[in-house]
């Protein structure tokens, strides 16, 4: 009843092909952006901003990266953590070499290095597929992690062996380093993530994105229809790694503040992969839902016992939270193997016909 | 989209409501405890967290807190993970936290720059950033009672006192991560100045439990002594491998994270003779530990599985962590004249602690550790350690306290501290005279 596009007439092709053709969607997105850009920075506590929203957006961006590769182009990858690491380490090297150049530019530039590395490790995808390809990206994961530990030049030969974020300013306001307030860091991230997601949405529905999906659905048919697998696959690796690299740089520079090689280990790759699978392969909305599910839900679960006044030790809550998340993952995948985004889509279908559904499903 | 918006809004409101910093009426001292009772290193994290909590609970039960103010210990689970550690920090810092012991190098590195901003001291007891021992550059970070570098120099001294180090070949087996590589610059320098040879054997994080190739190399290199910078599953594996190639275990010295009961229980009789550095006393034969047993453990207020766990190496180290913090609180109360202190008072307190033998006896810990005396410039106390030996079922202290070679270590620490600070223009240091 409420969610129905009846009466919304399109008078131009542009309007018909808009990203969000339905008015309700536009209003909804407008509200979300309002909450993200105005309500949260003004109202939320430092903890909500610094420990929930910032990590959520960073992981959402990394999931967008992996989803481009796995969900849209059909190339399974286990190297997300390492590609994020390439972004983080190159951003660190760039900003220590050129301290006067704006850090935001460096963050965006560091994705280029990640993209280049991604293309190199994407080369095997031209010959192998599926699980076999996953193994070669696993090689990327281990090799790059080895580099982060062994190549002292990457961390400027620090005694601590970790990259530490120096303070950088934008318009005389500290945006990185310990003195940057969570709100400022959040605003930087939310702007970047919004722009990059919009960009991704447009790439995906354009020629390049369509060629990825053709490769995913049937590579031989795609090739016969004139899609060049070399360009399609490698561009998917490049775009995907670019997003992951930027997410990695954001993670270190705007969230944690320092990172050892361990921060980019295989568990990190798996975490992002879970986000994509739970959220929904081949859906940008799914990236955000998946990131929220995997990152935010445990925090909420951990906050429940103190809110109820129960005196449970932290480790028990941690175990319980792991159990609940595990059970929920299995539950959701049984109920809807295509992820949370698909659930939302089904919900939308139902909303359109509510309260008079005309079919039995 | 509207449904999602509603959900987001609802979640946002809920989250905002529950995490708005609550201005608490302060009638207790709040001590956050970052624990890792879960995850891959839980075996080491659990006894440490127990010792930490039990000592503060003992003070609450026996004395009603410190100078009449109760201590509230709240655990936050990090699973040794830097991201979760930072989350714990953000979640608890507004509750009036007095000091953080992050218990993981990754978390420590992330928190060190935050300490001056939030005015809450970081107490990384014998881990984290060695350079933080230079108090003039790191006013908010403490590494009592010794930094990794001081520890290594003491171990070399022990070798020197037991047959001489000159002309010997020393094997260094280490976890191939920032933690394991940190002492290498000092080791190389000492090798040159004291005339011994070094052979290095890195063990990757993923091959902690499969070290046969490293030990094959050890057999080839034939070192006279072995030193280990290990952690977690790496330790028992290394000791088993050493026993297998018949390397004399009484010439194999682990650092203080490679010498706990958990590490050696897995090896048992085969590990007999293995040596390790330590700075916190072993066993229950201290009045303070007896008090812990009476007031906390037997009263059912502890999380330890059995009474026997009280007094093991990591339990006592967690307890010692709490002892130093409690002493810092006492000094801070005296210096500020307040009962309820702030993080900034706590910093002053920690900087001026003086745990000499007399004070340790008063606390019920005679001979538990070397004297720890802080100052503006010295944030590692004195750095003395002792060597303990595994007798097949438990640890025995076999050496006196060994002071570090401060003349070599101190300049290197200061240099490292300056290097850390050099690229941070707004870094807050302090002037010491």
Interface residues (C-beta under 8 A of the other chain):
Chain A: X2 X3 X24 X25 X27 X28 X29 X31 X32 X35 X39 X40 X43 X44 X45 X46 X47 X48 X50 X51 X52 X55 X96 X99 X142 X146 X149 X150 X158 X159 X160 X161 X162 X164 X165 X166 X167 X177 X178 X179 X182 X255 X256 X257 X258 X259 X260 X261 X262 X263 X265 X296 X299 X300 X303 X307 X313 X314 X315 X317 X318 X319 X322 X344 X347 X351
Chain B: X1 X2 X3 X4 X5 X8 X9 X11 X12 X15 X16 X18 X19 X20 X21 X35 X37 X38 X74 X75 X76 X77 X79 X82 X83 X86 X87 X90 X91 X94 X105 X106 X109 X110 X113 X114 X116 X117 X129 X130 X131 X176 X177 X178 X179 X181 X182 X185 X204 X205 X206 X303 X416 X419 X420 X423 X424 X425 X426
